[in-house]
């Protein structure tokens, strides 16, 4: 899977957000859509890959997807038909949208900067 190459945990330098930089996390019902926003400061998104990761209480950390510094976007193959990742480099924001939520999507989602 491409994500394993682009989001190696050994290269994660900073986990964002430092609250209150993340928004959008609310209780949702199965079938609904959620959009999360990760706002970063002090770095240029055009210079770093940002990965979305998630962890539920009974699972290991999982790669959700990434937005590359070059504009490329990669998704976890198990979720890719339900995910959209966008970035607004000028505002220092990366967005994760998950459609058709399922109970197994319940997790803590975070974004992380990957060193190049």
BAFIPA-755761 format. One line per field, with one value per residue: residue number from 1; residue in one letter; x, y, z of N, C-alpha, C in turn. Coordinates in nm, 3 decimals, decimal comma. Last residue first. Layout:
REM BAFIPA-755761
pos = (NUM ...)
code = (A ...)
n.east = (X ...)
n.north = (Y ...)
n.up = (Z ...)
ca.east = (X ...)
ca.north = (Y ...)
ca.up = (Z ...)
c.east = (X ...)
c.north = (Y ...)
c.up = (Z ...)
//
This chain:
REM BAFIPA-755761
pos = (116 115 114 113 112 111 110 109 108 107 106 105 104 103 102 101 100 99 98 97 96 95 94 93 92 91 90 89 88 87 86 85 84 83 82 81 80 79 78 77 76 75 74 73 72 71 70 69 68 67 66 65 64 63 62 61 60 59 58 57 56 55 54 53 52 51 50 49 48 47 46 45 44 43 42 41 40 39 38 37 36 35 34 33 32 31 30 29 28 27 26 25 24 23 22 21 20 19 18 17 16 15 14 13 12 11 10 9 8 7 6 5 4 3 2 1)
code = (X X X X X X X X X X X X X X X X X X X X X X X X X X X X X X X X X X X X X X X X X X X X X X X X X X X X X X X X X X X X X X X X X X X X X X X X X X X X X X X X X X X X X X X X X X X X X X X X X X X X X X X X X X X X X X X X X X X X)
n.east = (1,086 0,860 0,519 0,283 -0,047 -0,370 -0,603 -0,889 -1,001 -1,301 -1,525 -1,554 -1,723 -1,976 -1,927 -2,030 -2,029 -1,706 -1,484 -1,237 -0,994 -0,777 -0,541 -0,408 -0,279 -0,374 -0,235 -0,301 -0,538 -0,620 -0,816 -0,931 -1,200 -1,325 -1,442 -1,267 -1,057 -1,031 -0,843 -0,627 -0,582 -0,468 -0,295 -0,221 0,018 0,141 0,388 0,349 0,050 -0,159 -0,290 -0,473 -0,468 -0,298 -0,352 -0,248 -0,447 -0,753 -0,940 -0,998 -0,847 -0,682 -0,545 -0,396 -0,297 0,002 0,159 0,476 0,596 0,595 0,352 0,294 0,542 0,503 0,365 0,073 -0,221 -0,528 -0,747 -1,080 -1,311 -1,639 -1,853 -2,174 -2,371 -2,373 -2,418 -2,392 -2,149 -2,012 -1,737 -1,480 -1,420 -1,073 -0,766 -0,642 -0,641 -0,430 -0,223 -0,321 -0,006 0,298 0,597 0,725 0,742 0,904 0,803 0,570 0,550 0,380 0,460 0,458 0,200 0,053 0,059 0,085)
n.north = (1,481 1,402 1,471 1,566 1,448 1,453 1,215 1,078 0,820 0,654 0,479 0,316 0,112 0,215 0,438 0,701 0,817 0,981 1,199 1,429 1,636 1,900 2,127 2,458 2,701 2,871 2,790 2,519 2,330 2,004 1,708 1,387 1,177 0,839 0,615 0,470 0,412 0,226 0,042 0,197 0,519 0,741 1,035 1,295 1,543 1,783 1,767 1,696 1,493 1,384 1,058 0,842 0,672 0,427 0,357 0,211 -0,079 -0,098 -0,033 0,244 0,361 0,609 0,742 1,004 1,177 1,353 1,571 1,659 1,993 2,230 2,341 2,407 2,537 2,604 2,757 2,557 2,393 2,243 2,019 1,927 1,684 1,605 1,325 1,196 0,900 0,626 0,640 0,977 1,147 1,385 1,559 1,745 1,995 2,079 2,153 2,346 2,435 2,145 2,075 1,806 1,679 1,550 1,554 1,350 1,031 0,826 0,594 0,554 0,660 0,744 0,647 0,368 0,318 0,414 0,219 -0,117)
n.up = (0,555 0,820 0,839 1,080 1,125 1,278 1,412 1,560 1,748 1,631 1,443 1,230 1,299 1,228 0,949 0,730 0,466 0,450 0,585 0,507 0,626 0,533 0,647 0,628 0,572 0,384 0,158 0,133 0,202 0,093 0,142 0,107 0,151 0,158 0,060 -0,087 0,097 0,297 0,226 0,144 0,252 -0,006 -0,102 -0,324 -0,417 -0,362 -0,256 0,002 0,020 0,250 0,332 0,560 0,783 0,957 1,299 1,602 1,691 1,886 2,078 2,053 1,745 1,574 1,269 1,073 0,792 0,719 0,505 0,390 0,338 0,199 0,190 0,447 0,649 0,999 1,178 1,213 1,089 1,141 1,017 1,033 0,920 0,855 0,808 0,730 0,813 0,853 1,205 1,341 1,546 1,753 1,604 1,499 1,399 1,435 1,586 1,743 2,017 2,044 1,810 1,603 1,507 1,583 1,407 1,257 1,144 1,071 1,171 1,031 0,699 0,479 0,232 0,260 0,331 0,115 -0,083 0,000)
ca.east = (1,121 0,987 0,620 0,380 0,093 -0,283 -0,503 -0,818 -0,941 -1,159 -1,510 -1,480 -1,580 -1,937 -1,959 -1,965 -2,094 -1,846 -1,519 -1,380 -1,028 -0,911 -0,562 -0,511 -0,217 -0,430 -0,229 -0,166 -0,534 -0,534 -0,786 -0,832 -1,147 -1,241 -1,523 -1,391 -1,041 -1,124 -0,966 -0,706 -0,581 -0,570 -0,301 -0,304 -0,036 0,001 0,382 0,395 0,192 -0,153 -0,189 -0,439 -0,593 -0,284 -0,376 -0,252 -0,322 -0,671 -0,892 -0,953 -0,963 -0,667 -0,652 -0,390 -0,405 -0,073 0,078 0,362 0,583 0,725 0,411 0,241 0,471 0,562 0,509 0,140 -0,082 -0,459 -0,622 -0,984 -1,217 -1,519 -1,785 -2,042 -2,346 -2,425 -2,379 -2,461 -2,227 -2,078 -1,866 -1,509 -1,509 -1,216 -0,849 -0,620 -0,764 -0,563 -0,213 -0,307 -0,092 0,156 0,507 0,800 0,648 0,937 0,936 0,561 0,616 0,353 0,449 0,580 0,306 0,059 0,141 0,000)
ca.north = (1,436 1,459 1,370 1,610 1,446 1,471 1,321 1,110 0,952 0,658 0,549 0,440 0,086 0,207 0,306 0,653 0,690 0,966 1,057 1,403 1,495 1,854 2,000 2,364 2,604 2,886 2,931 2,557 2,471 2,094 1,831 1,470 1,285 0,948 0,697 0,509 0,515 0,337 -0,010 0,127 0,380 0,695 0,890 1,250 1,408 1,785 1,789 1,833 1,515 1,489 1,164 0,897 0,700 0,535 0,322 0,331 -0,004 -0,117 -0,171 0,187 0,329 0,499 0,725 0,873 1,158 1,228 1,562 1,568 1,871 2,167 2,309 2,280 2,555 2,530 2,749 2,687 2,391 2,369 2,027 2,026 1,730 1,670 1,417 1,241 1,043 0,678 0,564 0,849 1,130 1,256 1,557 1,620 1,909 2,105 2,055 2,347 2,398 2,205 2,119 1,944 1,794 1,516 1,625 1,445 1,132 0,958 0,634 0,607 0,569 0,778 0,791 0,437 0,269 0,490 0,339 0,000)
ca.up = (0,420 0,775 0,811 0,978 1,164 1,162 1,427 1,436 1,760 1,668 1,571 1,207 1,312 1,370 1,001 0,853 0,498 0,413 0,585 0,504 0,607 0,566 0,577 0,671 0,661 0,519 0,197 0,173 0,165 0,169 0,071 0,177 0,070 0,209 0,152 -0,154 -0,006 0,319 0,285 0,042 0,298 0,088 -0,092 -0,212 -0,431 -0,403 -0,400 -0,022 -0,003 0,150 0,339 0,430 0,715 0,860 1,159 1,519 1,681 1,767 2,072 2,180 1,827 1,668 1,367 1,139 0,888 0,725 0,626 0,376 0,418 0,224 0,060 0,398 0,522 0,888 1,195 1,209 1,136 1,111 1,091 0,986 1,022 0,802 0,900 0,685 0,800 0,728 1,085 1,327 1,423 1,749 1,674 1,567 1,321 1,451 1,516 1,598 1,949 2,055 1,949 1,638 1,524 1,571 1,498 1,339 1,191 1,018 1,218 1,167 0,793 0,619 0,251 0,220 0,419 0,240 -0,097 0,000)
c.east = (1,255 1,021 0,747 0,486 0,179 -0,140 -0,429 -0,723 -0,859 -1,121 -1,367 -1,460 -1,493 -1,787 -1,916 -2,019 -2,030 -1,899 -1,669 -1,400 -1,180 -0,925 -0,695 -0,514 -0,316 -0,369 -0,282 -0,160 -0,402 -0,547 -0,693 -0,800 -1,050 -1,215 -1,448 -1,478 -1,170 -1,138 -1,073 -0,837 -0,676 -0,543 -0,399 -0,312 -0,114 -0,062 0,239 0,385 0,226 -0,007 -0,206 -0,335 -0,566 -0,416 -0,358 -0,263 -0,345 -0,541 -0,804 -0,893 -0,915 -0,795 -0,623 -0,508 -0,391 -0,186 -0,006 0,290 0,462 0,715 0,547 0,297 0,423 0,481 0,580 0,289 -0,025 -0,319 -0,550 -0,864 -1,119 -1,437 -1,666 -1,984 -2,203 -2,401 -2,449 -2,406 -2,290 -2,167 -1,922 -1,637 -1,546 -1,295 -0,994 -0,708 -0,751 -0,555 -0,340 -0,271 -0,230 0,078 0,367 0,713 0,719 0,838 0,974 0,696 0,614 0,421 0,427 0,573 0,438 0,171 0,156 0,090)
c.north = (1,367 1,401 1,440 1,502 1,494 1,484 1,337 1,226 0,972 0,802 0,540 0,519 0,208 0,187 0,301 0,519 0,626 0,829 1,048 1,252 1,483 1,705 1,945 2,240 2,502 2,788 2,955 2,700 2,524 2,234 1,915 1,589 1,363 1,054 0,819 0,599 0,558 0,430 0,099 0,073 0,305 0,551 0,852 1,099 1,370 1,648 1,791 1,870 1,660 1,526 1,262 1,006 0,749 0,550 0,445 0,290 0,121 -0,040 -0,200 0,047 0,255 0,482 0,607 0,864 1,017 1,239 1,435 1,564 1,789 2,032 2,242 2,243 2,419 2,561 2,667 2,665 2,531 2,363 2,154 2,024 1,827 1,722 1,478 1,333 1,069 0,826 0,620 0,774 0,991 1,250 1,416 1,628 1,780 2,005 2,091 2,251 2,393 2,355 2,200 1,961 1,739 1,642 1,572 1,511 1,223 1,066 0,773 0,654 0,630 0,680 0,833 0,585 0,337 0,445 0,415 0,124)
c.up = (0,420 0,639 0,763 0,964 1,047 1,211 1,296 1,463 1,633 1,696 1,619 1,335 1,279 1,389 1,148 0,898 0,621 0,457 0,560 0,496 0,613 0,539 0,626 0,583 0,714 0,618 0,339 0,222 0,218 0,113 0,157 0,087 0,158 0,104 0,203 -0,067 -0,075 0,200 0,300 0,097 0,204 0,130 0,017 -0,218 -0,305 -0,420 -0,453 -0,168 -0,027 0,134 0,224 0,446 0,574 0,786 1,072 1,373 1,597 1,777 1,951 2,170 1,951 1,748 1,456 1,235 0,942 0,825 0,616 0,510 0,375 0,295 0,075 0,262 0,474 0,763 1,088 1,228 1,129 1,171 1,047 1,077 0,957 0,919 0,826 0,791 0,752 0,707 0,962 1,205 1,422 1,626 1,665 1,648 1,390 1,368 1,539 1,520 1,798 2,078 1,970 1,783 1,556 1,601 1,476 1,444 1,290 1,060 1,172 1,218 0,932 0,713 0,395 0,254 0,385 0,331 0,033 0,000)
//
